Amino acid sequence: MDYKKSKAPVNTVTRNIMDLCEETGNIYETVAIIGKRANQISMEIKSDLSKKLAEFASYNDSLEEVFENREQIEISRYYEKLPKPSLLATQEFIDGNVYFRDPSKESNKE
């Protein structure tokens, strides 16, 4: 997933709580959904970064080689400039790209 193409802001944005809880009807449920999605995004980003940095791993690096590896520095800078996972998750929730369900509500309908 390319998080750089996301419309999520890089900095924190003040949002209206009532707008966020319209879909669920409960702000706590909304925060829980966004928090769980942020954890998923964080794990995806971490695994992507680990895979890319694993290419540069060698077990006999000297100290000079560690500091001069420009490609590794560029990859790290790319991931540092990405929006935080909580901002990405909030933007996905606002855009309606997050699927969620409450099993307790579904069982009550039957």
C-alpha positions in Angstrom: 0.0 0.0 0.0 1.4 3.4 -0.9 0.7 5.7 2.0 2.4 8.6 0.3 -0.6 8.9 -2.0 -3.0 9.2 0.9 -4.8 12.5 1.5 -4.0 12.3 5.2 -2.4 15.4 6.6 1.2 15.2 7.9 0.4 17.4 10.9 -2.3 17.0 13.5 -5.6 18.5 12.5 -8.4 19.5 14.9 -11.6 17.6 14.0 -15.2 18.0 15.1 -16.1 15.1 17.3 -19.7 15.1 16.3 -18.8 14.6 12.7 -16.6 11.6 13.5 -19.2 9.8 15.6 -22.1 10.2 13.0 -21.4 6.8 11.4 -21.2 4.8 14.7 -23.3 7.0 17.0 -20.7 6.7 19.7 -17.4 8.6 19.9 -15.7 5.8 22.0 -16.6 3.2 19.4 -15.2 5.5 16.7 -11.9 6.0 18.6 -11.6 2.3 19.1 -12.1 1.6 15.4 -9.6 4.3 14.4 -7.1 3.0 17.0 -7.4 -0.6 15.8 -6.9 0.5 12.2 -3.9 2.7 13.2 -2.3 -0.4 14.8 -2.9 -2.4 11.5 -1.3 0.4 9.4 1.6 0.7 11.9 2.3 -3.0 11.5 2.1 -2.8 7.7 4.5 0.1 7.6 6.9 -1.6 10.0 7.0 -4.8 8.0 7.6 -2.9 4.8 10.4 -1.0 6.3 11.9 -4.1 7.8 11.8 -5.9 4.4 13.5 -3.0 2.7 16.2 -2.5 5.3 16.9 -6.3 5.4 18.4 -5.9 1.9 21.1 -3.8 3.4 21.9 -6.0 6.3 25.3 -7.6 6.3 27.0 -9.0 9.3 30.5 -7.7 8.7 29.9 -4.0 8.2 32.5 -1.7 9.3 31.6 1.5 11.1 32.3 3.7 8.0 30.0 1.6 5.8 27.1 2.0 8.2 27.2 5.8 8.1 27.8 6.1 4.3 24.9 3.9 3.0 22.9 6.6 1.2 20.2 4.3 0.0 19.4 3.2 3.5 19.3 6.8 4.6 16.9 7.7 1.8 14.5 4.8 2.7 14.5 5.9 6.4 13.8 9.5 5.4 10.9 8.4 3.2 9.3 6.5 6.1 9.9 9.4 8.5 8.1 11.8 6.3 5.0 9.6 6.1 1.9 10.7 8.1 1.5 9.0 11.4 -0.7 5.8 11.4 -3.3 7.5 13.5 -3.7 10.3 11.0 -3.9 7.8 8.1 -6.5 5.7 10.0 -8.6 8.8 10.8 -8.5 9.9 7.1 -9.5 6.4 6.0 -12.4 6.4 8.5 -13.6 9.9 7.3 -13.4 8.7 3.6 -15.4 5.6 4.5 -12.6 3.2 3.6 -12.7 1.3 6.9 -14.9 -1.7 7.3 -16.1 -2.4 10.8 -18.9 -4.3 12.4 -20.2 -5.0 15.9 -21.1 -8.7 16.4 -23.2 -7.9 19.5 -25.5 -5.6 17.5 -25.7 -8.2 14.7 -26.8 -11.0 17.0 -29.5 -8.8 18.6 -31.1 -8.2 15.2 -31.7 -11.9 14.5 
